[in-house]
């Protein structure tokens, strides 16, 4: 499992039985399990701010983005889970080079 900005990331590797076909990997994003950091993410509404665009804005964009296959939010219970398609082999972005 990797770490992002106040969250945790995981590449899920899937296997299918009986000749079924599907995506080989998915990306899971959840809030950090660090009890000292999670309140910061909740106070700044970071988890909600990341999830909400997948319900309205992102599907309307004309640029290629990872599709949200699961986007569950329970704001009152502080529960968030975002499952995205893995757009391998694109690799990680480079904010320094793309900004210039």
Sine and cosine of phi, psi and omega as CSV:
sin_phi,cos_phi,sin_psi,cos_psi,sin_omega,cos_omega
0.00,0.00,0.67,-0.74,0.03,-1.00
-0.97,-0.24,0.07,-1.00,0.02,-1.00
-0.82,-0.58,0.64,-0.77,0.09,-1.00
-0.92,-0.40,-0.39,-0.92,0.02,-1.00
-0.98,0.21,0.99,-0.17,-0.02,-1.00
0.87,0.49,0.46,0.89,0.04,-1.00
-0.54,-0.84,0.09,-1.00,0.04,-1.00
-0.85,-0.52,0.60,-0.80,-0.03,-1.00
-0.84,-0.54,0.56,-0.83,0.08,-1.00
-0.56,-0.83,0.67,-0.75,0.17,-0.99
-1.00,-0.05,0.89,-0.46,-0.01,-1.00
-1.00,-0.05,0.82,-0.57,0.05,-1.00
-0.98,-0.19,0.84,-0.55,-0.10,-1.00
-0.97,-0.25,0.49,-0.87,0.14,-0.99
-0.74,-0.67,0.57,-0.82,-0.06,-1.00
-0.84,-0.55,0.66,-0.75,0.02,-1.00
-0.99,-0.16,0.17,-0.99,0.09,-1.00
0.84,0.55,0.57,0.82,0.06,-1.00
0.96,0.30,0.16,0.99,0.02,-1.00
-0.92,0.39,0.45,-0.89,-0.04,-1.00
-0.86,-0.51,0.53,-0.85,0.03,-1.00
-0.04,-1.00,-0.09,-1.00,0.01,-1.00
-0.92,0.40,0.67,-0.74,-0.02,-1.00
-0.98,0.22,-0.54,0.84,-0.01,-1.00
-0.63,-0.78,0.46,-0.89,0.09,-1.00
-0.69,-0.72,0.30,-0.95,0.05,-1.00
-0.93,-0.38,0.79,-0.62,0.05,-1.00
-0.95,-0.33,0.72,-0.69,0.03,-1.00
-0.80,-0.61,0.82,-0.57,0.00,-1.00
-0.69,-0.72,0.29,-0.96,0.06,-1.00
-0.88,0.47,0.40,-0.92,0.04,-1.00
-0.87,0.50,0.51,-0.86,0.09,-1.00
-1.00,-0.03,-0.03,1.00,0.02,-1.00
-0.96,0.29,0.93,-0.38,-0.08,-1.00
-0.91,0.41,-0.30,0.95,0.06,-1.00
-1.00,0.09,-0.45,0.90,-0.04,-1.00
-0.99,-0.14,-0.53,0.85,-0.07,-1.00
-0.83,0.56,-0.66,0.75,0.03,-1.00
-0.86,0.52,-0.50,0.86,0.04,-1.00
-0.91,0.41,-0.74,0.68,0.03,-1.00
-0.88,0.48,-0.62,0.78,0.01,-1.00
-0.94,0.34,-0.69,0.73,0.01,-1.00
-0.88,0.47,-0.65,0.76,0.01,-1.00
-0.99,0.12,-0.02,1.00,-0.02,-1.00
0.83,0.55,0.57,0.82,-0.05,-1.00
-0.91,0.42,-0.64,0.77,-0.05,-1.00
-0.93,0.37,-0.66,0.75,0.05,-1.00
-0.93,0.38,-0.65,0.76,0.00,-1.00
-0.91,0.41,-0.51,0.86,0.05,-1.00
-0.97,0.24,-0.62,0.79,-0.09,-1.00
-0.98,0.20,-0.64,0.77,-0.11,-0.99
-0.84,0.54,-0.67,0.74,-0.01,-1.00
-0.85,0.52,-0.45,0.89,0.02,-1.00
-0.95,0.32,-0.22,0.98,0.03,-1.00
-1.00,-0.05,-0.20,0.98,-0.06,-1.00
-0.55,-0.83,-0.85,0.52,-0.14,-0.99
-0.96,0.27,-0.80,0.60,-0.13,-0.99
-0.85,0.52,-0.68,0.73,0.02,-1.00
-0.88,0.48,-0.32,0.95,-0.01,-1.00
-1.00,-0.04,-0.15,0.99,-0.02,-1.00
-0.94,0.34,0.51,-0.86,0.03,-1.00
-1.00,-0.08,0.09,1.00,0.06,-1.00
-0.98,-0.18,0.45,-0.90,-0.03,-1.00
-0.96,0.27,0.84,-0.54,0.08,-1.00
-0.75,-0.66,0.27,-0.96,0.08,-1.00
-0.94,0.34,0.73,-0.68,0.04,-1.00
-0.98,0.21,0.63,-0.77,0.10,-0.99
-1.00,0.09,0.90,-0.44,0.02,-1.00
-1.00,0.02,-0.39,0.92,0.08,-1.00
-0.50,-0.87,0.76,-0.65,0.00,-1.00
-0.63,-0.78,1.00,0.03,-0.07,-1.00
-0.96,-0.27,0.78,-0.63,0.04,-1.00
-0.73,-0.68,0.74,-0.67,0.20,-0.98
-0.77,-0.64,1.00,0.04,-0.12,-0.99
-0.86,0.51,-0.65,0.76,-0.02,-1.00
-0.91,0.42,-0.56,0.83,-0.01,-1.00
-1.00,-0.09,0.05,1.00,-0.03,-1.00
0.85,0.52,0.61,0.79,0.00,-1.00
-0.94,-0.34,0.78,-0.62,-0.03,-1.00
-0.60,-0.80,0.67,-0.75,0.07,-1.00
-0.48,-0.87,0.83,-0.56,0.00,-1.00
-0.84,-0.54,0.86,-0.50,0.05,-1.00
-0.93,-0.38,0.86,-0.51,-0.06,-1.00
-0.91,-0.42,0.46,-0.89,0.15,-0.99
-0.91,0.41,0.55,-0.84,0.03,-1.00
-1.00,0.01,0.90,-0.43,-0.06,-1.00
-1.00,-0.10,0.69,0.73,0.09,-1.00
-0.87,0.49,0.59,-0.81,0.19,0.98
-0.98,-0.19,0.51,0.86,-0.07,-1.00
-0.85,0.52,-0.53,0.85,0.01,-1.00
0.98,0.20,-0.03,-1.00,-0.02,-1.00
-0.98,0.19,0.53,-0.85,0.08,-1.00
-0.98,0.21,0.24,-0.97,0.02,-1.00
-0.80,-0.60,0.99,-0.17,-0.09,-1.00
-0.91,0.41,-0.45,0.89,-0.01,-1.00
-0.95,0.30,-0.72,0.69,-0.04,-1.00
-0.96,0.27,-0.59,0.81,-0.03,-1.00
-0.96,0.28,-0.37,0.93,0.00,-1.00
-0.98,0.22,-0.32,0.95,-0.04,-1.00
-0.97,-0.26,0.00,0.00,0.00,0.00
